[in-house]
Amino acid sequence: MRMASIASGSSGNATFIEAENTSVLIDAGVSSRRLEKSIKELGSEAQRLDAVFITHEHSDHIQGLKIFSKKYGIPVYASNGTIKALLETDIMKGMENLLLPLKAGNEIKIKDMTVSAFAIDHDANEPLAYRISSKDKKVAVATDMGHFDENIVENLKYLDAVLIEANHDVRMLETGPYPYKLKRRILSDKGHLSNENAGRLLCSIVHNRLKKVFLGHLSKHNNYPQLAYEAVKCEIELLKGGIYADDLSIEVASGDCLSCVAQI
């Protein structure tokens, strides 16, 4: 099983996950051309994709979806709320037959891969995160959530690799140039996870099996890659001890280029 971030951040999000006989995208938030190029760089082809799973309807998660779906006719899974939002904006006009609804708690079996959807809190229409398994391997993608709860922790346990959100440094956000209303939105329970909360979430799910962590959806204005990395690692060292912090491979996913490939 392989996992790589094509892009992660406020400018666009897409994650490639491949099992032996199946490959999917989680989100299509960059241009269709970039999706094609990145998938090719990963040693695969866009036409071989089996499905795209959309977390929610915000533009940084669906920017390339219209052209990409139209070109390749790939099934698109999303919540009923997300599908409704896509149809209201005509993004999938004429391609309604490609839209396949699912709910939190659903499992979708595609060849040798199982994709499980679970609920997250964000200011979107019924947002979802996804856990993907094949044989005895499990990975997950969970970003754009203002907080985490017991249900999210349960869905992120016993993974081999995970991409989670480390959106902002709280002090940078609070003292930065954003309008007050936007700051409150980001800091709310339906906003985004801070670096420290990303570290605390990791402490709730870390175990000997988890070897690769991607930190995603970093703000360009309220975070730095090294700051996110150090803050998350510090939380793990404080709450779990050096053994986990030393064993974990933590990588900050970029909005501008492919991540390393996690071989699971």
C-alpha positions as semicolon CSV with decimal commas, in nm:
position;residue;x (nm);y (nm);z (nm)
1;M;0,000;0,000;0,000
2;R;0,124;0,351;-0,084
3;M;0,020;0,698;0,027
4;A;0,137;1,042;-0,083
5;S;0,014;1,399;-0,052
6;I;-0,018;1,566;-0,392
7;A;-0,096;1,897;-0,221
8;S;-0,211;2,006;0,122
9;G;-0,294;2,359;0,227
10;S;-0,535;2,648;0,183
11;S;-0,447;2,664;-0,188
12;G;-0,540;2,303;-0,260
13;N;-0,567;1,951;-0,123
14;A;-0,536;1,606;-0,278
15;T;-0,402;1,274;-0,147
16;F;-0,316;0,966;-0,353
17;I;-0,364;0,621;-0,199
18;E;-0,288;0,296;-0,378
19;A;-0,333;-0,069;-0,284
20;E;-0,223;-0,366;-0,493
21;N;-0,516;-0,345;-0,736
22;T;-0,689;-0,017;-0,646
23;S;-0,608;0,353;-0,636
24;V;-0,812;0,650;-0,514
25;L;-0,784;1,021;-0,451
26;I;-0,900;1,191;-0,136
27;D;-1,008;1,534;-0,266
28;A;-0,924;1,700;-0,597
29;G;-0,837;2,051;-0,486
30;V;-0,571;2,131;-0,747
31;S;-0,596;2,159;-1,124
32;S;-0,673;1,854;-1,333
33;R;-0,339;1,898;-1,509
34;R;-0,152;1,893;-1,179
35;L;-0,343;1,586;-1,063
36;E;-0,249;1,405;-1,383
37;K;0,116;1,509;-1,359
38;S;0,145;1,413;-0,993
39;I;-0,018;1,074;-1,039
40;K;0,221;1,005;-1,327
41;E;0,517;1,105;-1,109
42;L;0,391;0,852;-0,855
43;G;0,419;0,579;-1,117
44;S;0,050;0,547;-1,198
45;E;-0,198;0,698;-1,444
46;A;-0,509;0,908;-1,389
47;Q;-0,722;0,675;-1,602
48;R;-0,641;0,389;-1,364
49;L;-0,801;0,564;-1,066
50;D;-1,101;0,382;-0,926
51;A;-1,266;0,669;-0,736
52;V;-1,235;1,016;-0,590
53;F;-1,358;1,072;-0,233
54;I;-1,445;1,432;-0,146
55;T;-1,429;1,552;0,214
56;H;-1,638;1,868;0,163
57;E;-1,730;2,133;-0,090
58;H;-1,481;2,412;-0,017
59;S;-1,287;2,517;-0,326
60;D;-0,947;2,405;-0,197
61;H;-1,080;2,048;-0,200
62;I;-1,266;2,044;-0,532
63;Q;-1,085;2,290;-0,761
64;G;-0,988;2,028;-1,020
65;L;-1,288;1,799;-0,977
66;K;-1,504;1,925;-1,264
67;I;-1,247;1,890;-1,542
68;F;-1,086;1,578;-1,397
69;S;-1,418;1,395;-1,356
70;K;-1,541;1,497;-1,698
71;K;-1,221;1,380;-1,866
72;Y;-1,192;1,042;-1,695
73;G;-1,547;0,958;-1,586
74;I;-1,426;0,853;-1,242
75;P;-1,689;0,792;-0,970
76;V;-1,702;1,064;-0,705
77;Y;-1,807;0,970;-0,351
78;A;-1,922;1,237;-0,106
79;S;-2,182;1,300;0,162
80;N;-2,535;1,401;0,064
81;G;-2,463;1,748;0,199
82;T;-2,150;1,784;-0,012
83;I;-2,325;1,652;-0,322
84;K;-2,608;1,901;-0,270
85;A;-2,354;2,185;-0,247
86;L;-2,176;2,065;-0,563
87;L;-2,501;2,052;-0,758
88;E;-2,614;2,394;-0,636
89;T;-2,300;2,552;-0,782
90;D;-2,318;2,356;-1,112
91;I;-1,969;2,214;-1,055
92;M;-2,085;1,866;-1,157
93;K;-2,353;1,974;-1,405
94;G;-2,402;1,704;-1,666
95;M;-2,204;1,455;-1,457
96;E;-2,461;1,387;-1,189
97;N;-2,440;1,015;-1,266
98;L;-2,082;1,011;-1,134
99;L;-2,186;1,134;-0,789
100;L;-2,231;0,856;-0,535
101;P;-2,360;0,945;-0,186
102;L;-2,230;0,799;0,137
103;K;-2,278;0,874;0,504
104;A;-2,059;0,876;0,810
105;G;-2,025;0,514;0,918
106;N;-2,051;0,376;0,564
107;E;-1,787;0,144;0,420
108;I;-1,725;0,132;0,046
109;K;-1,555;-0,178;-0,094
110;I;-1,358;-0,120;-0,417
111;K;-1,169;-0,430;-0,531
112;D;-0,902;-0,489;-0,266
113;M;-0,962;-0,160;-0,082
114;T;-1,219;-0,059;0,180
115;V;-1,290;0,310;0,240
116;S;-1,468;0,406;0,563
117;A;-1,623;0,750;0,611
118;F;-1,650;0,921;0,947
119;A;-1,787;1,256;1,060
120;I;-1,579;1,564;1,140
121;D;-1,679;1,915;1,249
122;H;-1,612;2,196;1,001
123;D;-1,810;2,488;0,862
124;A;-1,917;2,290;0,557
125;N;-2,219;2,086;0,452
126;E;-2,180;1,741;0,614
127;P;-1,799;1,706;0,594
128;L;-1,628;1,368;0,616
129;A;-1,286;1,218;0,676
130;Y;-1,176;0,880;0,542
131;R;-0,999;0,568;0,665
132;I;-0,866;0,336;0,394
133;S;-0,766;-0,026;0,444
134;S;-0,633;-0,306;0,227
135;K;-0,549;-0,648;0,369
136;D;-0,392;-0,568;0,707
137;K;-0,279;-0,213;0,621
138;K;-0,467;0,104;0,721
139;V;-0,422;0,475;0,650
140;A;-0,642;0,782;0,697
141;V;-0,688;1,143;0,588
142;A;-0,844;1,380;0,841
143;T;-0,818;1,758;0,795
144;D;-1,047;2,062;0,823
145;M;-1,180;1,994;1,169
146;G;-1,211;2,244;1,448
147;H;-1,166;1,984;1,720
148;F;-1,141;1,610;1,768
149;D;-1,364;1,385;1,973
150;E;-1,381;1,022;2,079
151;N;-1,534;0,914;1,748
152;I;-1,250;1,069;1,549
153;V;-0,990;0,913;1,778
154;E;-1,151;0,570;1,741
155;N;-1,146;0,600;1,362
156;L;-0,778;0,697;1,364
157;K;-0,653;0,417;1,588
158;Y;-0,430;0,132;1,469
159;L;-0,317;0,304;1,149
160;D;0,007;0,254;0,961
161;A;0,007;0,611;0,823
162;V;-0,208;0,920;0,862
163;L;-0,245;1,272;0,723
164;I;-0,384;1,507;0,986
165;E;-0,429;1,880;1,002
166;A;-0,183;2,114;1,173
167;N;-0,328;2,438;1,041
168;H;-0,201;2,719;1,258
169;D;0,002;2,845;1,547
170;V;-0,250;3,005;1,783
171;R;-0,030;3,302;1,873
172;M;0,053;3,377;1,509
173;L;-0,316;3,364;1,423
174;E;-0,427;3,582;1,715
175;T;-0,164;3,851;1,650
176;G;-0,178;3,831;1,270
177;P;-0,360;4,043;1,011
178;Y;-0,675;3,832;0,970
179;P;-1,008;4,004;1,051
180;Y;-1,146;3,923;1,395
181;K;-1,440;3,727;1,253
182;L;-1,211;3,504;1,047
183;K;-0,986;3,442;1,347
184;R;-1,288;3,334;1,552
185;R;-1,400;3,103;1,271
186;I;-1,061;2,932;1,247
187;L;-1,036;2,891;1,625
188;S;-1,392;2,761;1,662
189;D;-1,502;2,399;1,694
190;K;-1,591;2,410;1,325
191;G;-1,264;2,567;1,215
192;H;-0,916;2,415;1,196
193;L;-0,681;2,226;1,427
194;S;-0,386;2,414;1,575
195;N;-0,037;2,266;1,587
196;E;-0,078;2,182;1,955
197;N;-0,413;2,012;1,904
198;A;-0,269;1,814;1,614
199;G;-0,001;1,692;1,853
200;R;-0,261;1,602;2,114
201;L;-0,464;1,413;1,857
202;L;-0,154;1,220;1,756
203;C;-0,088;1,136;2,121
204;S;-0,437;0,983;2,134
205;I;-0,369;0,751;1,839
206;V;0,006;0,686;1,842
207;H;0,120;0,326;1,888
208;N;0,395;0,095;1,767
209;R;0,222;0,032;1,434
210;L;0,200;0,398;1,329
211;K;0,517;0,484;1,138
212;K;0,431;0,774;0,906
213;V;0,256;1,102;0,984
214;F;0,188;1,377;0,732
215;L;0,102;1,716;0,881
216;G;-0,135;1,886;0,641
217;H;-0,338;2,195;0,562
218;L;-0,081;2,439;0,703
219;S;-0,180;2,804;0,681
220;K;0,059;3,016;0,474
221;H;-0,006;3,315;0,701
222;N;-0,035;3,159;1,047
223;N;0,218;2,876;1,047
224;Y;0,559;2,760;0,930
225;P;0,653;2,401;0,842
226;Q;0,930;2,386;1,103
227;L;0,705;2,540;1,368
228;A;0,433;2,283;1,303
229;Y;0,684;1,998;1,308
230;E;0,846;2,109;1,634
231;A;0,516;2,180;1,808
232;V;0,370;1,841;1,721
233;K;0,687;1,654;1,813
234;C;0,705;1,844;2,143
235;E;0,349;1,742;2,233
236;I;0,433;1,377;2,166
237;E;0,752;1,395;2,373
238;L;0,572;1,564;2,661
239;L;0,269;1,337;2,667
240;K;0,404;1,007;2,536
241;G;0,780;1,013;2,585
242;G;1,075;0,998;2,350
243;I;1,019;0,645;2,224
244;Y;0,726;0,741;2,000
245;A;0,868;1,077;1,896
246;D;1,191;0,911;1,783
247;D;1,022;0,624;1,598
248;L;0,767;0,832;1,408
249;S;0,848;0,971;1,065
250;I;0,676;1,311;1,063
251;E;0,662;1,505;0,737
252;V;0,501;1,842;0,672
253;A;0,298;1,812;0,351
254;S;0,335;2,102;0,110
255;G;0,078;2,286;-0,094
256;D;0,328;2,322;-0,376
257;C;0,479;1,979;-0,436
258;L;0,447;1,606;-0,383
259;S;0,534;1,461;-0,046
260;C;0,751;1,157;0,001
261;V;0,570;0,831;-0,065
262;A;0,476;0,630;0,243
263;Q;0,534;0,264;0,155
264;I;0,321;0,063;0,392
